[in-house]
Amino acid sequence: MPVADLAELRWDNSFTRELPPDANTANRVRQVHGAAYSRVMPTPTEAPELIAVAAELLEMFGLDRDIGDNESFVQAMTGNAVIAGSDPHAMCYGGHQFGNWAGQLGDGRAITLGEVLTAADGRQTLQLKGAGPTPYSRTADGLAVLRSSIREFLCSEAMHHLGVPTTRALSVALTGDKVMRDMFYDGRPALEQGAVVCRVAPSFIRFGNFEIFAARGDIDNLRRLADYTIATCFGELLDSHGIDPTSGPLSKEIHVDWLAEVARRTADMVVAWQRVGFVHGVMNTDNMSIHGLTIDYGPYGWLEDYDPGWTPNTTDASMKRYRFGAQPHIASWNLERLANAIYPLVEEVEPLESALNSYVSRFNETWPQMMADKLGIAGFDPELDQSLIEGLLDLLPRAETDMTLFFRGLAEIDTASPVIDDDELLAPLADAYYLPDQLRGDHRGATVAWLRRYRERVAADGRPDAVRRRAMNSANPRYVLRNYLAQLAIDDAEQGDFALANELLDVLRKPYDEQPEHERFAAKRPDWARTRPGCSMLSCSS
């Protein structure tokens, strides 16, 4: 039977039970040494109001679907009430930000409530983002605003339903408080509505958790954290080696195998990002999940017109370090930082390099097949398909081409008719171009030539068009959380109307399905959204 009280869940807070706490209990900004976390309570809010709840997560936790109507749930999800069995804390970690070591960072505005054991999905951690200051808040207030909270809530769930590895979001709520933010760091701060998101993941351990101990030479706690992480989150590795996690410190071979598994999971995540056109925007090592999950939805964006050089992050506008096309390389660079951090546990370079090669091997294996799936090719053949894929990726940026609409339109190409003229060939793609006049002259000729080559290739597979179309439409979404759609939902929410946010959430639960009643959500970016804040680029402000 579903339960109607969070206290009835099976709380099992292994992170705080098994790892060293901060001995100083004062909730003030400071350097925290020799500890994996600091216990800290959320800050009570003025007038909490629930905006939305993810029904699927209620089911995962075994909670009653109507629990959102319970005042106790609203109070718990906004930090106003402490759940019996939980153990609120903020994690200590460091990180490389934009390629430079930043020292101690930590959960500056996230407070983990604790871990729950679920019947089907194992250990899941609940965390409130925007719940108040912690010792890691630096110069900030530990709060979050409505616009960024809605973006995180919607995108977490959208990514899950797209099949992209991700943290989840159980709820989003208003706090009733006002929060001062300078949205673009241009000296024009303004008061905004405060909000809190409840995030969910197996754990929120990041690359940076290991980096901070390594940077400080705290090898004992580095080992404790690594062994805890493997035993708690990667138990299959111990099973494969026939090791009892209670038998003592784990061997260097286990640590190497673990790094290889993290590398493979990270590759799977990045390939999934590239498949759907997601740009994280701030791939610092403190924003890299040890589980290979998308984490920390800050200045993210969706690649609408296909531009490998695009970044949604205004802070990264000049360097473009975290642009769409660089994400695979940056993930590899971040993994190297993790390998450096755990080097003291292995003390050999070659095994760590071999583990890191697992990222390259996995990416090189899965990325071409992912592209073949997007193109409706039954099986990737390097001799036939490598140049076909490269040709397409060279063509797409030459004109403003909507990535999502292009691949859905490509599925409609007719391969059965023996003869098809140029206009018929291009017709299914017409809606994908933002500036149709760009599809003229040499570019039109090159596009037609590629389409004819593509048509011959998929026809050679022998699959009927209907079968190919179904396969392509299962790899290429019809609906993604377009930047302008998220902003429209935020605009309404800031006026107290949450209907669009909830409608978007419902549409994005079925991103690969044709939903004629929601066709407007599949439309490409309108001209008014081309440069509007929130629809084009965002800052790290929240």
HELIX and SHEET records of a PDB file:
HELIX    1   1 LEU A    6  GLU A    8  5                                   3    
HELIX    2   2 SER A   14  GLU A   18  1                                   5    
HELIX    3   3 ALA A   55  PHE A   61  1                                   7    
HELIX    4   4 ILE A   67  ASP A   69  5                                   3    
HELIX    5   5 GLU A   71  MET A   77  1                                   7    
HELIX    6   6 LEU A  146  LEU A  162  1                                  17    
HELIX    7   7 PHE A  207  ALA A  215  1                                   9    
HELIX    8   8 ILE A  219  CYS A  233  1                                  15    
HELIX    9   9 GLY A  235  HIS A  241  1                                   7    
HELIX   10  10 PRO A  245  SER A  247  5                                   3    
HELIX   11  11 LYS A  252  VAL A  276  1                                  25    
HELIX   12  12 THR A  285  ASN A  287  5                                   3    
HELIX   13  13 THR A  314  ASP A  316  5                                   3    
HELIX   14  14 PHE A  324  ALA A  326  5                                   3    
HELIX   15  15 GLN A  327  VAL A  346  1                                  20    
HELIX   16  16 VAL A  349  LEU A  375  1                                  27    
HELIX   17  17 PRO A  382  LEU A  395  1                                  14    
HELIX   18  18 LEU A  396  ARG A  398  5                                   3    
HELIX   19  19 MET A  403  LEU A  410  1                                   8    
HELIX   20  20 ASP A  422  LEU A  426  1                                   5    
HELIX   21  21 ALA A  427  ALA A  432  5                                   6    
HELIX   22  22 PRO A  436  GLN A  438  5                                   3    
HELIX   23  23 GLY A  441  ALA A  460  1                                  20    
HELIX   24  24 ASP A  465  ALA A  475  1                                  11    
HELIX   25  25 ASN A  483  ALA A  493  1                                  11    
HELIX   26  26 ALA A  499  VAL A  507  1                                   9    
HELIX   27  27 PRO A  516  ALA A  522  5                                   7    
HELIX   28  28 ASP A  527  ALA A  529  5                                   3    
SHEET    1   A 5 ARG A  10  TRP A  11  0                                        
SHEET    2   A 5 ALA A 110  THR A 118 -1                                        
SHEET    3   A 5 GLY A 122  LYS A 129 -1                                        
SHEET    4   A 5 ALA A 190  ALA A 201 -1                                        
SHEET    5   A 5 ALA A 144  VAL A 145 -1                                        
SHEET    1   B 6 ARG A  10  TRP A  11  0                                        
SHEET    2   B 6 ALA A 110  THR A 118 -1                                        
SHEET    3   B 6 GLY A 122  LYS A 129 -1                                        
SHEET    4   B 6 ALA A 190  ALA A 201 -1                                        
SHEET    5   B 6 ARG A 168  ARG A 181 -1                                        
SHEET    6   B 6 GLU A  49  VAL A  53 -1                                        
SHEET    1   C 2 TYR A  37  ARG A  39  0                                        
SHEET    2   C 2 HIS A  89  MET A  91 -1                                        
SHEET    1   D 2 GLY A  94  GLN A  97  0                                        
SHEET    2   D 2 ASN A 100  GLN A 104 -1                                        
SHEET    1   E 2 PHE A 278  VAL A 279  0                                        
SHEET    2   E 2 GLY A 301  TRP A 302 -1                                        
END                                                                             
